[in-house]
Amino acid sequence: MTPTRWRRARQLAQILSVAIFFYLAFLTYRGAESLIPLDLYLRLDPLVAFGAMLASRAIIVTMLLALVAVVFGFVFGRAWCGWLCPLGALLDWMAPRAWRVTETLKSWKRIKYILFFVIVFAALWGNLSLMIFDPITLLNRTFSSAFVPMLDVIITNLGIMLYPIAPPLHPLFDWIEQNWRGTVLPAHPIFYELGWMLALVFGIVVALNWVAPRFWCRYLCPLGATYALQGKVAWLQPRAVKECSRCAACARVCPTSAIAVTKDGFSVDSAECVVCMDCVAACPESVITFQFGGQQSAARPEDSRRVSGQRSDVDLTRRHLLGSALASVGAVALFHAAPARFRADTWLILPPGARDNDFLAKCIRCAECVKVCPTGVLQPSLFESGLEGFWSPILRTRLGYCDYSCNACGQICPTGAIPPLTLEQKRKTVIGTAYIDQNRCIPWASYRPCVVCEEMCPIPDKAIRLDEVEVISPEGKKVRVQRPRVVPDLCIGCGICEYKCPLTGPAAIRVYTPMTLPPIIT
């Protein structure tokens, strides 16, 4: 194939990869069935897969598909970054049109390797906090907690604004509501507290393109570091097929500054090369090609060293490995010494079955559970679980509720951090306990009727009961009201009572961490 066709093939592969990623993301969002695993990109992510297995001390069968990606890396080097990574493709498309490729931050390339080693060593200690830097989990979180809610608000407000004044658009908006609502768009508005933060992080990653092309891929991406280490020994390597005139056209277009041109010819850092083929297309003399195997081609054997060579912009030493190991050990030790380890936040409600499942040692912060949750109760957290649990999912029961007829989060979780409970098991799993604030509850504090929490309780035997009493109101009148009370032995903490409570602000009935009492000594 000609160089131009190789570039077109790469662009087509990027478009196809991004399309598949978002297609699977939308299918996950609506909880649909698919012949392709909905978490395919996470299963193909070797950093996620083997990090999760190290941290959980278990073989996760579904994640063994990452072995294919490992083989791919040893054959094609960082071709994943240049051809298949959905975040890398988006960064290519959102970059400035006129790239001025310079290398002013060469030493920064070491950051992604240090981050990679810190993640690996921390995983050995049972911690996956820094998995937030994995590009697939980053893109997943942005999609579920920022992009989809933003898309819903835009389309809904456009409909509200244009429907009354533009009758010709009525069929379009009707079609969107009939076909997108409940599929592409949520059935009802869903709100995410940290959507702005996730959007800001993604915006910063994109904005860094204006500092240097593919800044994220060059300096920060730990998954890129995984493939970069393989790229050093990959079977596919850039080669020279004849003498180089040192015009530097290749170096000017290389998006990762993997090529350096000197008076002795050009050299390539194979750890930084993303096999984008831009250099092949830009070379006016067709000097560069990509070949399998370890041989080096040149017009004359005696010119081979001058024509092309391999170099490394980053030399990793034992000091870097030791420093990464010490940093990870120190960080994990500090995480485990935090107050959150001793006493959990009062409102820390974890997904069904997660509390007794070594949750933080398995959660990769991928937000798959957030995407599939139909009510929006699952939200990325801040520091409720300490810094160790940053961006892990928790339940915000004032923003949504754990649907009694849904067990999707456990079924979609790729690492088993949320166990795959059957619906019957999930309905019996206690995730919290509801308590009534009598100072706010309408029948208790205002002597007025309200039975919403009892009506909404999905437990067949009702975990919320109504006691009819006769009381004296502040006006001195006798009033008969039905006052709710919680039966702790029946309550599973689904939170629908808190979500449906008609009070503005904090609900009068709130879900707290599961109630545990010391044993009775007889």
Secondary structure, DSSP 8 states (H G I E B T S, - for coil): --HHHHHHHHHHHHHHHHHHHHHHHHHHHTT---SS-TTHHHHT-HHHHHHHHHHHTS--GGGGGHHHHHHHHHHHTTHIIIII-HHHHHHHHTS-SS-----S-GGGGHHHHHHHHHHHHHHHTT--GGGGGSHHHHHHHHIIIIIHHHHHHHHHHHHHHHTTT-GGGHHHHHHHHHHTBTTTB-SS----TTHHHHHHHHHHHHHGGGTSTTHIIIII-HHHHHHHHHHTT-SEEEEESS------HHHHH-TT--EEEETTEEEE-TTT-----HHHHH-TT--EEEEESS----SSGGGHHHHEEE--S----HHHHHHHHHHHHHHHHHHHTSHHHHS--TT---STTTTTTTGGGT-----HHHHH-SSS-EEE-SSTT-GGGTT-EEE-TTT----TT--HHHHH-SSSSS----HHHHHH----EEEE-TTT-IIIII-----HHHHH---TT-SEEEEEEEEE-TTS-EEEEEEEEE-TTT-----HHHHH--SSSS-SEEEES---------
